[in-house]
Amino acid sequence: MTLTVPTVFAAAALTAGAFTASAVAGPDRHNGNWAVELVTDSGLCSARYIYSVAIRDGEVRPATATGARVSGRVSPDGTVGITVAGAGGSGTGTGRLSGTQGSGTWAVSSLCSGRWTARRGDTRTAQAE
């Protein structure tokens, strides 16, 4: 059985990751579009998801309309925390951004969990495998 909850979660949430801090100070240092890849390590979710997300003034947002409610922040040091809720359920993600890359972990209740990586400036279309 394949669940679509991470699709909602990742598309909206994972603009965050482990990224190298830029020289610019303030909440906008991580602004931009990001391509995020989620890999499922355990649970009932699909093996891999790729999404486009955006960060604006420290807020994590879906790069395109997803129908999910997203609540997330990126601190000036790159620490990321996100909660995403949609019709299929809800999930959380944490990590750190630094420069043009990032990484972290994600979970959808007790259904599935995994890790994510991100790249700034990549605008791939959301997909699941």
Helices and strands as residue ranges (DSSP letters): H 5-13, G 27-30, E 32-43, E 48-56, E 59-62, E 69-74, E 79-86, E 89-98, E 101-108, E 112-120, E 127-128
